[in-house]
Amino acid sequence: MADAAADEKVGSAETAISRYLQAADILLLLAKVEENYTAWKYYTDTAAQCQQKAKRLIALAPKEDAQPGPAISPARTTPPS
């Protein structure tokens, strides 16, 4: 999670998203085998926080549709002569 936070701080959102989601996966695997409620609660809560951070970064990321693309000429209404 520290690496993800560092990536987020320097503006590398894509890498931070990947690392937050990877951390969440690992934490959920730990929770799956944990028998102690306190440790299980910590793992699941922290995994949820990682998922929320990833969602927030995804929401803040620029959308591909918003980027200008090549100009599209209007459709022809008359056949070429």
N, CA, C and O atoms as a printed pandas DataFrame, in Angstrom:
     atom_number atom_name residue_name chain_id  residue_number  x_coord  y_coord  z_coord
0              1         N          MET        A               1    0.811   -1.187    0.000
1              2        CA          MET        A               1    0.000    0.000    0.000
2              3         C          MET        A               1    0.855    1.251    0.000
3              4         O          MET        A               1    0.450    2.278   -0.544
4              5         N          ALA        A               2    2.011    1.181    0.592
5              6        CA          ALA        A               2    2.897    2.345    0.615
6              7         C          ALA        A               2    3.357    2.683   -0.799
7              8         O          ALA        A               2    3.472    3.856   -1.155
8              9         N          ASP        A               3    3.620    1.657   -1.602
9             10        CA          ASP        A               3    4.022    1.898   -2.994
10            11         C          ASP        A               3    2.886    2.544   -3.779
11            12         O          ASP        A               3    3.116    3.446   -4.585
12            13         N          ALA        A               4    1.668    2.083   -3.544
13            14        CA          ALA        A               4    0.508    2.651   -4.232
14            15         C          ALA        A               4    0.330    4.116   -3.859
15            16         O          ALA        A               4    0.072    4.957   -4.720
16            17         N          ALA        A               5    0.470    4.415   -2.575
17            18        CA          ALA        A               5    0.341    5.806   -2.121
18            19         C          ALA        A               5    1.436    6.680   -2.721
19            20         O          ALA        A               5    1.190    7.829   -3.086
20            21         N          ALA        A               6    2.646    6.132   -2.823
21            22        CA          ALA        A               6    3.749    6.891   -3.416
22            23         C          ALA        A               6    3.476    7.150   -4.892
23            24         O          ALA        A               6    3.719    8.250   -5.387
24            25         N          ASP        A               7    2.972    6.140   -5.594
25            26        CA          ASP        A               7    2.629    6.320   -7.016
26            27         C          ASP        A               7    1.533    7.358   -7.180
27            28         O          ASP        A               7    1.577    8.180   -8.094
28            29         N          GLU        A               8    0.547    7.315   -6.288
29            30        CA          GLU        A               8   -0.540    8.290   -6.341
30            31         C          GLU        A               8   -0.005    9.698   -6.107
31            32         O          GLU        A               8   -0.431   10.647   -6.765
32            33         N          LYS        A               9    0.923    9.830   -5.176
33            34        CA          LYS        A               9    1.476   11.139   -4.827
34            35         C          LYS        A               9    2.238   11.767   -5.998
35            36         O          LYS        A               9    2.192   12.982   -6.192
36            37         N          VAL        A              10    2.942   10.932   -6.780
37            38        CA          VAL        A              10    3.713   11.476   -7.902
38            39         C          VAL        A              10    2.889   11.567   -9.181
39            40         O          VAL        A              10    3.402   11.986  -10.219
40            41         N          GLY        A              11    1.608   11.177   -9.117
41            42        CA          GLY        A              11    0.739   11.340  -10.264
42            43         C          GLY        A              11    0.663   10.147  -11.197
43            44         O          GLY        A              11    0.142   10.267  -12.306
44            45         N          SER        A              12    1.166    9.012  -10.777
45            46        CA          SER        A              12    1.104    7.807  -11.599
46            47         C          SER        A              12   -0.150    7.014  -11.218
47            48         O          SER        A              12   -0.074    5.980  -10.555
48            49         N          ALA        A              13   -1.296    7.523  -11.652
49            50        CA          ALA        A              13   -2.579    6.958  -11.234
50            51         C          ALA        A              13   -2.754    5.516  -11.688
51            52         O          ALA        A              13   -3.240    4.686  -10.919
52            53         N          GLU        A              14   -2.371    5.205  -12.913
53            54        CA          GLU        A              14   -2.571    3.850  -13.429
54            55         C          GLU        A              14   -1.819    2.814  -12.587
55            56         O          GLU        A              14   -2.362    1.757  -12.265
56            57         N          THR        A              15   -0.589    3.120  -12.239
57            58        CA          THR        A              15    0.203    2.217  -11.410
58            59         C          THR        A              15   -0.378    2.151  -10.002
59            60         O          THR        A              15   -0.432    1.074   -9.408
60            61         N          ALA        A              16   -0.806    3.272   -9.467
61            62        CA          ALA        A              16   -1.394    3.302   -8.126
62            63         C          ALA        A              16   -2.671    2.466   -8.077
63            64         O          ALA        A              16   -2.889    1.728   -7.116
64            65         N          ILE        A              17   -3.508    2.574   -9.091
65            66        CA          ILE        A              17   -4.742    1.780   -9.150
66            67         C          ILE        A              17   -4.403    0.297   -9.120
67            68         O          ILE        A              17   -4.994   -0.468   -8.357
68            69         N          SER        A              18   -3.460   -0.100   -9.947
69            70        CA          SER        A              18   -3.052   -1.501  -10.008
70            71         C          SER        A              18   -2.540   -1.990   -8.651
71            72         O          SER        A              18   -2.878   -3.087   -8.207
72            73         N          ARG        A              19   -1.733   -1.174   -8.012
73            74        CA          ARG        A              19   -1.160   -1.586   -6.719
74            75         C          ARG        A              19   -2.204   -1.616   -5.610
75            76         O          ARG        A              19   -2.167   -2.500   -4.755
76            77         N          TYR        A              20   -3.139   -0.660   -5.611
77            78        CA          TYR        A              20   -4.211   -0.684   -4.613
78            79         C          TYR        A              20   -5.066   -1.947   -4.782
79            80         O          TYR        A              20   -5.423   -2.590   -3.795
80            81         N          LEU        A              21   -5.392   -2.296   -6.019
81            82        CA          LEU        A              21   -6.208   -3.481   -6.253
82            83         C          LEU        A              21   -5.452   -4.760   -5.903
83            84         O          LEU        A              21   -6.039   -5.713   -5.391
84            85         N          GLN        A              22   -4.159   -4.779   -6.178
85            86        CA          GLN        A              22   -3.349   -5.940   -5.811
86            87         C          GLN        A              22   -3.288   -6.080   -4.287
87            88         O          GLN        A              22   -3.390   -7.187   -3.759
88            89         N          ALA        A              23   -3.123   -4.970   -3.590
89            90        CA          ALA        A              23   -3.095   -5.004   -2.120
90            91         C          ALA        A              23   -4.436   -5.500   -1.574
91            92         O          ALA        A              23   -4.468   -6.284   -0.626
92            93         N          ALA        A              24   -5.544   -5.043   -2.170
93            94        CA          ALA        A              24   -6.866   -5.490   -1.730
94            95         C          ALA        A              24   -7.015   -6.996   -1.915
95            96         O          ALA        A              24   -7.543   -7.681   -1.039
96            97         N          ASP        A              25   -6.552   -7.513   -3.051
97            98        CA          ASP        A              25   -6.622   -8.957   -3.300
98            99         C          ASP        A              25   -5.849   -9.742   -2.241
99           100         O          ASP        A              25   -6.343  -10.740   -1.716
100          101         N          ILE        A              26   -4.651   -9.291   -1.938
101          102        CA          ILE        A              26   -3.811   -9.981   -0.950
102          103         C          ILE        A              26   -4.461   -9.923    0.432
103          104         O          ILE        A              26   -4.484  -10.919    1.155
104          105         N          LEU        A              27   -4.987   -8.758    0.793
105          106        CA          LEU        A              27   -5.632   -8.617    2.097
106          107         C          LEU        A              27   -6.861   -9.522    2.215
107          108         O          LEU        A              27   -7.116  -10.092    3.276
108          109         N          LEU        A              28   -7.615   -9.651    1.130
109          110        CA          LEU        A              28   -8.787  -10.522    1.172
110          111         C          LEU        A              28   -8.393  -11.991    1.258
111          112         O          LEU        A              28   -9.092  -12.786    1.885
112          113         N          LEU        A              29   -7.278  -12.354    0.632
113          114        CA          LEU        A              29   -6.778  -13.725    0.772
114          115         C          LEU        A              29   -6.360  -14.001    2.214
115          116         O          LEU        A              29   -6.619  -15.081    2.745
116          117         N          LEU        A              30   -5.718  -13.032    2.839
117          118        CA          LEU        A              30   -5.338  -13.178    4.243
118          119         C          LEU        A              30   -6.578  -13.310    5.131
119          120         O          LEU        A              30   -6.612  -14.128    6.050
120          121         N          ALA        A              31   -7.588  -12.499    4.844
121          122        CA          ALA        A              31   -8.814  -12.538    5.642
122          123         C          ALA        A              31   -9.512  -13.889    5.509
123          124         O          ALA        A              31  -10.117  -14.387    6.458
124          125         N          LYS        A              32   -9.418  -14.466    4.328
125          126        CA          LYS        A              32  -10.090  -15.741    4.062
126          127         C          LYS        A              32   -9.591  -16.863    4.983
127          128         O          LYS        A              32  -10.363  -17.740    5.371
128          129         N          VAL        A              33   -8.322  -16.832    5.324
129          130        CA          VAL        A              33   -7.750  -17.898    6.151
130          131         C          VAL        A              33   -7.582  -17.487    7.619
131          132         O          VAL        A              33   -7.129  -18.287    8.437
132          133         N          GLU        A              34   -7.938  -16.265    7.949
133          134        CA          GLU        A              34   -7.760  -15.761    9.318
134          135         C          GLU        A              34   -8.883  -16.262   10.225
135          136         O          GLU        A              34  -10.058  -16.210    9.863
136          137         N          GLU        A              35   -8.512  -16.738   11.382
137          138        CA          GLU        A              35   -9.493  -17.235   12.341
138          139         C          GLU        A              35   -9.792  -16.213   13.440
139          140         O          GLU        A              35  -10.835  -16.291   14.089
140          141         N          ASN        A              36   -8.904  -15.276   13.647
141          142        CA          ASN        A              36   -9.082  -14.248   14.669
142          143         C          ASN        A              36   -9.935  -13.122   14.090
143          144         O          ASN        A              36   -9.601  -12.549   13.053
144          145         N          TYR        A              37  -11.046  -12.807   14.773
145          146        CA          TYR        A              37  -11.970  -11.798   14.266
146          147         C          TYR        A              37  -11.303  -10.426   14.111
147          148         O          TYR        A              37  -11.517   -9.743   13.109
148          149         N          THR        A              38  -10.516  -10.032   15.077
149          150        CA          THR        A              38   -9.878   -8.708   15.036
150          151         C          THR        A              38   -8.967   -8.584   13.818
151          152         O          THR        A              38   -8.994   -7.568   13.124
152          153         N          ALA        A              39   -8.165   -9.609   13.556
153          154        CA          ALA        A              39   -7.285   -9.583   12.382
154          155         C          ALA        A              39   -8.107   -9.635   11.101
155          156         O          ALA        A              39   -7.799   -8.933   10.138
156          157         N          TRP        A              40   -9.159  -10.469   11.082
157          158        CA          TRP        A              40  -10.034  -10.568    9.904
158          159         C          TRP        A              40  -10.666   -9.211    9.593
159          160         O          TRP        A              40  -10.713   -8.784    8.439
160          161         N          LYS        A              41  -11.147   -8.548   10.630
161          162        CA          LYS        A              41  -11.776   -7.226   10.469
162          163         C          LYS        A              41  -10.784   -6.216    9.919
163          164         O          LYS        A              41  -11.126   -5.415    9.049
164          165         N          TYR        A              42   -9.559   -6.248   10.420
165          166        CA          TYR        A              42   -8.517   -5.339    9.925
166          167         C          TYR        A              42   -8.259   -5.586    8.440
167          168         O          TYR        A              42   -8.224   -4.645    7.647
168          169         N          TYR        A              43   -8.081   -6.847    8.069
169          170        CA          TYR        A              43   -7.799   -7.174    6.665
170          171         C          TYR        A              43   -8.937   -6.745    5.742
171          172         O          TYR        A              43   -8.697   -6.153    4.689
172          173         N          THR        A              44  -10.171   -7.044    6.135
173          174        CA          THR        A              44  -11.294   -6.710    5.261
174          175         C          THR        A              44  -11.528   -5.197    5.183
175          176         O          THR        A              44  -11.840   -4.671    4.115
176          177         N          ASP        A              45  -11.380   -4.507    6.300
177          178        CA          ASP        A              45  -11.549   -3.046    6.286
178          179         C          ASP        A              45  -10.468   -2.379    5.441
179          180         O          ASP        A              45  -10.750   -1.455    4.678
180          181         N          THR        A              46   -9.238   -2.849    5.579
181          182        CA          THR        A              46   -8.141   -2.265    4.814
182          183         C          THR        A              46   -8.298   -2.574    3.328
183          184         O          THR        A              46   -7.991   -1.730    2.486
184          185         N          ALA        A              47   -8.772   -3.776    3.000
185          186        CA          ALA        A              47   -9.030   -4.128    1.601
186          187         C          ALA        A              47  -10.102   -3.210    1.019
187          188         O          ALA        A              47   -9.978   -2.752   -0.117
188          189         N          ALA        A              48  -11.145   -2.943    1.789
189          190        CA          ALA        A              48  -12.208   -2.039    1.332
190          191         C          ALA        A              48  -11.660   -0.633    1.098
191          192         O          ALA        A              48  -12.056    0.031    0.140
192          193         N          GLN        A              49  -10.764   -0.176    1.955
193          194        CA          GLN        A              49  -10.150    1.141    1.769
194          195         C          GLN        A              49   -9.330    1.178    0.479
195          196         O          GLN        A              49   -9.369    2.162   -0.259
196          197         N          CYS        A              50   -8.592    0.105    0.214
197          198        CA          CYS        A              50   -7.794    0.036   -1.014
198          199         C          CYS        A              50   -8.703    0.082   -2.238
199          200         O          CYS        A              50   -8.409    0.773   -3.214
200          201         N          GLN        A              51   -9.813   -0.661   -2.180
201          202        CA          GLN        A              51  -10.750   -0.657   -3.300
202          203         C          GLN        A              51  -11.365    0.723   -3.504
203          204         O          GLN        A              51  -11.547    1.159   -4.641
204          205         N          GLN        A              52  -11.684    1.408   -2.417
205          206        CA          GLN        A              52  -12.245    2.759   -2.520
206          207         C          GLN        A              52  -11.244    3.741   -3.121
207          208         O          GLN        A              52  -11.610    4.596   -3.928
208          209         N          LYS        A              53   -9.978    3.614   -2.723
209          210        CA          LYS        A              53   -8.947    4.491   -3.293
210          211         C          LYS        A              53   -8.799    4.234   -4.788
211          212         O          LYS        A              53   -8.655    5.173   -5.571
212          213         N          ALA        A              54   -8.835    2.978   -5.181
213          214        CA          ALA        A              54   -8.737    2.647   -6.606
214          215         C          ALA        A              54   -9.938    3.205   -7.364
215          216         O          ALA        A              54   -9.779    3.764   -8.449
216          217         N          LYS        A              55  -11.138    3.058   -6.803
217          218        CA          LYS        A              55  -12.342    3.595   -7.446
218          219         C          LYS        A              55  -12.245    5.108   -7.606
219          220         O          LYS        A              55  -12.614    5.657   -8.644
220          221         N          ARG        A              56  -11.744    5.775   -6.567
221          222        CA          ARG        A              56  -11.616    7.237   -6.624
222          223         C          ARG        A              56  -10.649    7.652   -7.725
223          224         O          ARG        A              56  -10.912    8.597   -8.469
224          225         N          LEU        A              57   -9.525    6.940   -7.825
225          226        CA          LEU        A              57   -8.548    7.264   -8.865
226          227         C          LEU        A              57   -9.107    6.990  -10.258
227          228         O          LEU        A              57   -8.844    7.743  -11.195
228          229         N          ILE        A              58   -9.874    5.916  -10.392
229          230        CA          ILE        A              58  -10.494    5.608  -11.686
230          231         C          ILE        A              58  -11.474    6.710  -12.061
231          232         O          ILE        A              58  -11.527    7.134  -13.216
232          233         N          ALA        A              59  -12.247    7.172  -11.088
233          234        CA          ALA        A              59  -13.234    8.225  -11.347
234          235         C          ALA        A              59  -12.561    9.540  -11.730
235          236         O          ALA        A              59  -13.110   10.310  -12.518
236          237         N          LEU        A              60  -11.377    9.802  -11.179
237          238        CA          LEU        A              60  -10.683   11.061  -11.460
238          239         C          LEU        A              60   -9.861   11.009  -12.746
239          240         O          LEU        A              60   -9.436   12.043  -13.260
240          241         N          ALA        A              61   -9.641    9.807  -13.258
241          242        CA          ALA        A              61   -8.807    9.661  -14.459
242          243         C          ALA        A              61   -9.523   10.267  -15.659
243          244         O          ALA        A              61  -10.746   10.179  -15.771
244          245         N          PRO        A              62   -8.756   10.884  -16.555
245          246        CA          PRO        A              62   -9.387   11.442  -17.748
246          247         C          PRO        A              62   -9.976   10.320  -18.597
247          248         O          PRO        A              62   -9.374    9.257  -18.748
248          249         N          LYS        A              63  -11.134   10.567  -19.136
249          250        CA          LYS        A              63  -11.816    9.582  -19.972
250          251         C          LYS        A              63  -11.249    9.615  -21.383
251          252         O          LYS        A              63  -10.911   10.679  -21.901
252          253         N          GLU        A              64  -11.148    8.452  -21.997
253          254        CA          GLU        A              64  -10.629    8.384  -23.361
254          255         C          GLU        A              64  -11.555    9.094  -24.331
255          256         O          GLU        A              64  -11.095    9.687  -25.306
256          257         N          ASP        A              65  -12.869    9.039  -24.074
257          258        CA          ASP        A              65  -13.835    9.685  -24.956
258          259         C          ASP        A              65  -13.687   11.205  -24.936
259          260         O          ASP        A              65  -14.054   11.877  -25.900
260          261         N          ALA        A              66  -13.156   11.745  -23.848
261          262        CA          ALA        A              66  -13.043   13.191  -23.712
262          263         C          ALA        A              66  -11.854   13.755  -24.476
263          264         O          ALA        A              66  -11.763   14.965  -24.681
264          265         N          GLN        A              67  -10.942   12.885  -24.897
265          266        CA          GLN        A              67   -9.776   13.364  -25.618
266          267         C          GLN        A              67  -10.153   13.661  -27.066
267          268         O          GLN        A              67  -10.885   12.896  -27.693
268          269         N          PRO        A              68   -9.648   14.778  -27.595
269          270        CA          PRO        A              68   -9.987   15.096  -28.982
270          271         C          PRO        A              68   -9.357   14.085  -29.935
271          272         O          PRO        A              68   -8.203   13.683  -29.780
272          273         N          GLY        A              69  -10.128   13.701  -30.893
273          274        CA          GLY        A              69   -9.655   12.755  -31.896
274          275         C          GLY        A              69   -9.549   13.451  -33.244
275          276         O          GLY        A              69   -9.695   14.671  -33.322
276          277         N          PRO        A              70   -9.302   12.702  -34.294
277          278        CA          PRO        A              70   -9.226   13.312  -35.614
278          279         C          PRO        A              70  -10.590   13.872  -36.007
279          280         O          PRO        A              70  -11.634   13.339  -35.631
280          281         N          ALA        A              71  -10.551   14.942  -36.760
281          282        CA          ALA        A              71  -11.794   15.560  -37.202
282          283         C          ALA        A              71  -12.527   14.602  -38.137
283          284         O          ALA        A              71  -11.921   13.964  -38.998
284          285         N          ILE        A              72  -13.833   14.515  -37.951
285          286        CA          ILE        A              72  -14.659   13.653  -38.793
286          287         C          ILE        A              72  -15.454   14.558  -39.714
287          288         O          ILE        A              72  -16.166   15.459  -39.270
288          289         N          SER        A              73  -15.318   14.301  -41.007
289          290        CA          SER        A              73  -16.053   15.138  -41.955
290          291         C          SER        A              73  -17.515   14.712  -41.965
291          292         O          SER        A              73  -17.827   13.544  -41.736
292          293         N          PRO        A              74  -18.418   15.667  -42.232
293          294        CA          PRO        A              74  -19.834   15.328  -42.246
294          295         C          PRO        A              74  -20.138   14.325  -43.369
295          296         O          PRO        A              74  -19.444   14.283  -44.385
296          297         N          ALA        A              75  -21.164   13.537  -43.168
297          298        CA          ALA        A              75  -21.538   12.548  -44.173
298          299         C          ALA        A              75  -21.997   13.250  -45.448
299          300         O          ALA        A              75  -22.628   14.305  -45.408
300          301         N          ARG        A              76  -21.665   12.638  -46.568
301          302        CA          ARG        A              76  -22.089   13.191  -47.860
302          303         C          ARG        A              76  -23.557   12.904  -48.082
303          304         O          ARG        A              76  -24.034   11.798  -47.830
304          305         N          THR        A              77  -24.262   13.903  -48.551
305          306        CA          THR        A              77  -25.699   13.709  -48.837
306          307         C          THR        A              77  -25.934   13.506  -50.325
307          308         O          THR        A              77  -26.988   13.012  -50.725
308          309         N          THR        A              78  -24.977   13.877  -51.135
309          310        CA          THR        A              78  -25.135   13.683  -52.591
310          311         C          THR        A              78  -24.022   12.783  -53.102
311          312         O          THR        A              78  -22.905   12.836  -52.587
312          313         N          PRO        A              79  -24.297   11.969  -54.087
313          314        CA          PRO        A              79  -23.263   11.089  -54.615
314          315         C          PRO        A              79  -22.184   11.885  -55.335
315          316         O          PRO        A              79  -22.467   12.952  -55.881
316          317         N          PRO        A              80  -20.954   11.385  -55.345
317          318        CA          PRO        A              80  -19.886   12.107  -56.060
318          319         C          PRO        A              80  -20.177   12.122  -57.561
319          320         O          PRO        A              80  -20.759   11.182  -58.103
320          321         N          SER        A              81  -19.760   13.206  -58.224
321          322        CA          SER        A              81  -20.026   13.307  -59.667
322          323         C          SER        A              81  -18.902   12.743  -60.494
323          324         O          SER        A              81  -18.974   12.754  -61.723
